[in-house]
């Protein structure tokens, strides 16, 4: 039986909801705020840890990594039943902090979330609709309507994914997945761009946009096509660690950054009350991230001096990797990942190919 996720502890629910962004329809796996959610699989728990379903699955600066889709055990019944070629509307939690927009992709998988082909994109200004005049956590757009490809294969066990790379703040990767059924498909397979994965172990890091919304765009425009099918045999780029982009892509644009003011954060970083999670069954074994308060509204800067002091949120290249200023001191070096190295771009930095 489907349900609306409703809790008696309203204060705790509010604390949960205002963390970053999540899909509410179709209901993603284990969402406590989704609409018309299927029953939880046996032994699984609602995603209600600190920032939980609204939080990233990976953060370069803060650490913590979850699997793609956040959860790998599907619902026993689909969250939605769609017909190939029909118009669908994807709705997001209205209590959101959208980190100045960024790049959203909407993708389909037929192998329980191992490989994804993109069916729709909202690049650069996701949740905003146009370039903002300053850093913002306030969404202008909280739903997207688009047509499903008519050649999506039919399946009762398809996985729909929303993924997002934020424009400002810590370098993070967000992803929610909903189990859906596809009917009326005209093809046995679907071919589309491979979903971009960034700011995630083993993949490139897209730095803060700092006003330049072309940052990292070559990963999207150069993404290789992938074929997904209910019968398996998804076609991936060759190599031991396939990446979702063409390695011949041009480097990130080095357009000068925009000097943005620093507004007051529009979201809560309070921990969940202990009473909210008491008595719930334990989550399945996985690496669940613990998030510190993030500097979601502070664009990165160039290094401020050679003495070791720095401005919080600043980033600098360090060999092939880079450092982040935390509490006035430079962090250990982070790897760019995916065969990329750190490069300067005007007043900022990015991870790109040699």
MIROLO-589810 format. One line per field, with one value per residue (C-alpha): residue number from 1; residue in one letter; x negated, y negated, z. Coordinates in steps of 0.1 Angstrom, whole numbers. Each point is the difference from the previous one (the first is absolute). Layout:
<recs>
k	[NUM:...] .
r	[A:...] .
xx	[X:...] .
yy	[Y:...] .
zz	[Z:...] .
</recs>
This chain:
<recs>
k	[1:2:3:4:5:6:7:8:9:10:11:12:13:14:15:16:17:18:19:20:21:22:23:24:25:26:27:28:29:30:31:32:33:34:35:36:37:38:39:40:41:42:43:44:45:46:47:48:49:50:51:52:53:54:55:56:57:58:59:60:61:62:63:64:65:66:67:68:69:70:71:72:73:74:75:76:77:78:79:80:81:82:83:84:85:86:87:88:89:90:91:92:93:94:95:96:97:98:99:100:101:102:103:104:105:106:107:108:109:110:111:112:113:114:115:116:117:118:119:120:121:122:123:124:125:126:127:128:129:130:131:132:133:134:135:136:137:138:139:140:141:142:143:144:145:146:147:148:149:150:151:152:153:154:155:156:157:158:159:160:161:162:163:164:165:166:167:168:169:170:171:172:173:174:175:176:177:178:179:180:181:182:183:184:185:186:187:188:189:190:191:192:193:194:195:196:197:198:199:200:201:202:203:204:205:206:207:208:209:210:211:212:213:214:215:216:217:218:219:220:221:222:223:224:225:226:227:228:229:230:231:232:233:234:235:236:237:238:239:240:241:242:243:244:245:246:247:248:249:250:251:252:253:254:255:256:257:258:259:260:261:262:263:264:265:266:267:268:269:270:271:272:273:274:275:276:277:278:279:280:281:282:283:284:285:286:287:288:289:290:291:292:293:294:295:296:297:298:299:300:301:302:303:304:305:306:307:308:309:310:311:312:313:314:315:316:317:318:319:320:321:322:323:324:325:326:327:328:329:330:331:332:333:334:335:336:337:338:339:340:341:342:343:344:345:346:347:348:349:350:351:352:353:354] .
r	[X:X:X:X:X:X:X:X:X:X:X:X:X:X:X:X:X:X:X:X:X:X:X:X:X:X:X:X:X:X:X:X:X:X:X:X:X:X:X:X:X:X:X:X:X:X:X:X:X:X:X:X:X:X:X:X:X:X:X:X:X:X:X:X:X:X:X:X:X:X:X:X:X:X:X:X:X:X:X:X:X:X:X:X:X:X:X:X:X:X:X:X:X:X:X:X:X:X:X:X:X:X:X:X:X:X:X:X:X:X:X:X:X:X:X:X:X:X:X:X:X:X:X:X:X:X:X:X:X:X:X:X:X:X:X:X:X:X:X:X:X:X:X:X:X:X:X:X:X:X:X:X:X:X:X:X:X:X:X:X:X:X:X:X:X:X:X:X:X:X:X:X:X:X:X:X:X:X:X:X:X:X:X:X:X:X:X:X:X:X:X:X:X:X:X:X:X:X:X:X:X:X:X:X:X:X:X:X:X:X:X:X:X:X:X:X:X:X:X:X:X:X:X:X:X:X:X:X:X:X:X:X:X:X:X:X:X:X:X:X:X:X:X:X:X:X:X:X:X:X:X:X:X:X:X:X:X:X:X:X:X:X:X:X:X:X:X:X:X:X:X:X:X:X:X:X:X:X:X:X:X:X:X:X:X:X:X:X:X:X:X:X:X:X:X:X:X:X:X:X:X:X:X:X:X:X:X:X:X:X:X:X:X:X:X:X:X:X:X:X:X:X:X:X:X:X:X:X:X:X:X:X:X:X:X:X:X:X:X:X:X:X:X:X:X:X:X:X:X:X:X:X:X:X] .
xx	[0:-13:-2:-8:-30:15:-15:13:-33:6:-30:-23:15:-5:-37:-3:16:-20:-34:-7:23:18:26:35:18:-5:-9:-37:-12:6:11:17:15:9:35:19:-30:1:-5:-36:-18:-4:-28:-5:6:11:-29:1:-36:-15:9:11:19:-6:-38:-27:-13:-35:-19:-36:-8:21:-5:27:11:32:7:15:38:-8:17:-5:30:30:36:21:25:-6:4:16:11:-8:6:-29:4:24:-5:-12:-5:-28:7:-26:2:11:-22:-33:-33:-10:-36:3:13:-24:5:29:4:29:-9:12:-16:11:-26:10:-21:-33:1:21:10:12:35:1:-23:3:-35:-16:31:18:27:-5:9:-25:-34:3:-14:-15:-4:33:16:35:16:21:8:10:14:-10:24:-14:8:-14:-18:25:-27:-4:3:29:-10:16:-34:-14:-18:5:-28:-4:-37:-13:-34:5:-14:-11:-12:-19:-6:28:19:37:21:35:14:36:11:25:18:-2:28:6:-37:-7:-36:-19:-28:-6:-31:-8:-29:-15:9:-28:-14:-23:-12:1:-29:-17:17:-9:5:20:-11:23:14:-8:23:-13:28:-21:-21:-2:23:-23:9:36:-5:-27:19:-1:31:10:26:22:24:22:-19:-33:-31:-3:-27:-26:-32:-29:-25:-3:16:24:9:31:-17:-23:-37:-5:23:-13:-11:24:5:-21:24:-6:20:28:-5:30:10:4:36:13:4:36:0:-4:-31:15:-4:31:16:-8:37:8:-21:5:17:-6:-16:-36:-11:-17:-38:-15:-23:23:-16:0:2:-14:16:-10:-11:28:-1:-37:-16:-36:-28:-36:-27:-4:-36:-31:0:26:29:30:36:27:13:-31:-15:-35:-18:-24:-19:25:26:13:4:31:-2:18:0:-28:-24:-6:13:-20:-1:31:-3:18:8:8:-35:4:-24:5:-3:4:28:-3:6:13:-10:15:-8:-6:-20:-36] .
yy	[0:-34:-27:-37:-2:-18:-3:-11:-18:-30:-19:28:3:-37:4:28:-18:-32:16:-1:14:33:13:6:13:27:11:8:30:-2:-37:-12:-30:16:2:33:21:38:20:3:32:24:-10:-35:-34:-34:-23:-23:-5:-35:-17:34:3:-37:4:8:36:-14:-31:-6:-23:17:36:27:20:19:23:-14:-3:-3:34:32:20:-9:-4:32:-20:-31:-35:-9:16:-20:5:-5:-33:-15:-33:4:-26:4:-18:-11:-7:-36:-3:-1:-18:0:-13:-25:26:22:30:25:32:24:35:36:33:35:18:-13:-31:13:-20:-30:-16:-36:-8:-38:-27:-33:-14:-31:-14:29:-11:-36:-3:-27:-12:-15:-34:13:31:14:29:-9:21:-16:34:31:22:9:14:18:28:35:13:21:27:8:37:14:13:5:-6:-31:-26:-37:-23:-37:-11:-35:-18:-32:-33:-14:14:32:22:25:25:6:29:14:31:12:34:-4:22:-9:11:-2:-3:2:14:27:-25:-37:-20:-34:-19:18:-17:-23:9:-26:-10:38:23:11:-27:-36:-29:-30:-30:-28:-19:-33:-18:19:24:16:16:38:-3:21:31:-4:-10:27:28:33:18:31:26:14:29:22:30:-13:-5:-37:-14:-20:-18:24:1:12:-32:-14:-36:-19:-24:-1:-4:-23:-27:-36:-14:-20:-36:-24:-30:-23:8:-23:-16:12:-12:26:3:16:38:9:35:17:20:12:37:22:3:34:6:-1:30:20:33:1:31:-3:-10:25:2:-28:-29:-28:-35:-23:-36:-30:-34:-10:-33:2:-37:-7:0:13:-24:0:7:-30:3:22:2:28:-23:-1:-12:27:15:-8:26:4:25:23:22:19:-5:-29:-14:-16:-26:12:-21:-22:28:20:36:30:4:14:21:-14:36:15:-7:-38:-25:-33:-31:-37:-20:-37:-5:36:36:30:37:8:22:-8] .
zz	[0:-9:26:7:23:30:35:33:8:-22:13:-10:-34:-6:10:-25:-28:-1:-7:-38:-27:-7:-24:16:-31:-12:35:2:19:38:-1:32:-19:-34:-14:-4:11:-2:31:12:-9:29:24:-15:17:-10:-11:30:12:1:-33:-12:-32:-7:4:-25:-6:0:11:-10:29:28:-10:2:-30:-6:-30:-32:7:37:5:-21:12:-22:11:-6:-20:-22:12:-33:-33:-31:-37:-24:-18:26:18:36:28:25:33:26:37:5:31:-19:-1:-37:2:-29:-24:-21:-22:3:-21:-1:-10:-4:11:-7:21:34:-1:-13:-33:-10:-33:1:-11:9:12:18:-3:17:17:14:26:-12:-37:-7:12:35:8:32:21:10:18:-11:-28:-28:-15:20:-27:-36:-26:-31:-24:5:-31:-20:-5:37:5:20:35:34:16:-15:22:-6:14:6:5:7:3:20:-12:34:33:7:-30:2:-20:6:-13:7:-17:-4:-10:-29:-26:-37:-23:-37:-10:-37:3:18:10:5:-9:15:16:29:33:13:34:16:35:7:7:-32:-21:-9:24:-13:20:12:-29:16:-25:-30:-10:-27:27:-7:-30:-22:21:-11:-36:-5:18:-20:-9:18:-8:28:-3:23:-14:13:-21:5:-22:19:-11:0:28:36:15:-26:4:-12:-24:-30:9:-29:14:2:34:21:-10:18:-1:30:31:12:34:20:35:27:11:32:-5:-7:14:34:10:33:8:0:35:15:7:-37:-9:32:-6:-37:-15:-9:-35:-23:2:-21:4:12:-1:30:-11:17:-5:-35:-15:-26:-7:-2:-35:-1:-2:-10:26:23:9:3:38:2:10:-23:-2:8:-32:-21:-22:-15:-22:18:-25:-20:27:20:36:16:27:31:31:-13:-8:-31:-1:-11:-38:-17:-32:-31:-10:-34:-14:3:16:16:-22:6:-17:6:37:4:-6:-17:-6:-36:-24:-9] .
</recs>
